[in-house]
Amino acid sequence: MTTTSRMLGGDQAVHDVVPSDDDLALLLLIRHFEQALLHLFARGHVSGTTHTCLGQEVVPVTLTPLLTPAFVFSNHRGHGHYLAQFGEPASLLAELTARVGGVCDGRGGSQHLFREGFCATGVQGESVPAALGMALNMKRTGRSEVAVAYIGDGTLGEGVVYETMNMAQLWRAPLVLVVENNGIAQTTATVNAMAGSIAGRAAAFGMRYAYAEGIDITYLRAELADPIERTRAGEGPLLIEFRTDRLGPHSKGDDTREAAVLDRLRRDDWYPRFAAAEPERFARIDQRQRRLVDQVVDEVLSRPRVPEYDR
Ligand SMILES: Cc1ncc(C[n+]2csc(CCOP(=O)(O)OP(=O)(O)O)c2C)c(N)n1
C-alpha cells in the first residue's frame, strides 16, 4: 500500500492530508525533541552516543495505536518509538543526559532503554529473536498482545533475523517485524547492500507482508489495522516494510549523502508539507510543541546528574 497524495503533475504540492491534532502533536514532539538533542550533544550534554529518527517520525506515530497492547523491541534509532508509546520526553531526556529521573537511571542511554513494555538495543538484529521469545510467551499465556521488533533495512544483513522469521512463521507467533526502510545503512545505500527484496524475504518463509509508504497517517492506519489484527488473533507473524527517509545524519554530523539528495529529502519531508497544507493549525501545534521541548530541556538540565555518572 502506498499513499502519495502529493503530486498532481509538475512539482506542485497539491494536497497533503494533515493528521489529527494529537497525531500532529506527537510528530512535532518527536521532531523538536530530536533536533534539541543534536544541539545538546554539540554542547556536551549528552551522555554517550545518539542516533535521531529525524524524518522517520511517521512510522511510530502511525503504528503505535495499532500495536497497543504490545511489547516493543526498539533499536539504536528508537526515541520516536519510545515517545510514541509513552509520550514522556522528560524521562527520555533525563536518561540521555544522565540526569536523575531517567528511564533507567542513566544506565541505558540512547540505545539501551528499558521499561515495562519497551526494550531497545544498539546491537543490530539482537532484538529480533528476543521479540520472538516474548511473542511465544504471549501466545502460550493466552495474552492478546503482539511483540514488535523495529529494525532498519541494513539489519536485514544479520542472519539471526532469518532464523527468527523461520521459527516465528513455523510457530505462528504473534510477532510484528517492522522494517523501517530508509534506503541507507550508516553510509551504504540499500541498493548496494541488499539482493532481492524485503517482500521476497517474507515470502520465502510464507510470512504475511505489508508495505507502507507516505505520510497520510489516517490512511496508512486503516490499511495496516487488519494485517496487525490478524497477527494478534493468532494468524502468525507479519512483516511490515515501511518506506521512510532519514533526514538527519546516521548519528551526529556523519552524513555523506550529496547536498542535492538532502535537499530533496527536506523538500519531501512531512514538516514543510503539513505546514503548507494547513498553516494555521500547524503553526499553533508546532509552537506549542517547541515550547514544550524547550521547557523539558530547561527542566531536565536543572536536575542533578546521576551521581555515579558524574565524571
Ligand atoms: C551487530 C552490529 N553491527 C554493526 C553495528 C554498527 N551499526 C550501528 S547502526 C548501523 C547501521 C544500521 O542500518 P539500518 O539497520 O538500516 O538502520 P538505520 O541506521 O538506517 O536506521 C550499523 C552498521 C551495530 N550496532 N551492531
The ligand as a Gaussian input file, in Angstrom:
#p B3LYP/6-31G(d) Opt

LIG

1 1
 C       25.753000      -6.172000      15.071000
 C       26.081000      -4.740000      14.745000
 N       26.884000      -4.448000      13.706000
 C       27.184000      -3.159000      13.419000
 C       26.691000      -2.141000      14.186000
 C       27.046000      -0.692000      13.861000
 N       25.877000      -0.018000      13.299000
 C       25.044000       0.712000      14.064000
 S       23.730000       1.287000      13.205000
 C       24.298000       0.621000      11.773000
 C       23.527000       0.773000      10.502000
 C       22.129000       0.302000      10.677000
 O       21.418000       0.463000       9.486000
 P       19.888000       0.107000       9.429000
 O       19.614000      -1.198000      10.054000
 O       19.462000       0.295000       8.025000
 O       19.216000       1.201000      10.367000
 P       19.273000       2.787000      10.238000
 O       20.533000       3.243000      10.924000
 O       19.230000       3.143000       8.800000
 O       18.070000       3.255000      10.990000
 C       25.489000      -0.064000      11.985000
 C       26.255000      -0.775000      10.928000
 C       25.846000      -2.495000      15.255000
 N       25.293000      -1.554000      16.023000
 N       25.531000      -3.787000      15.510000

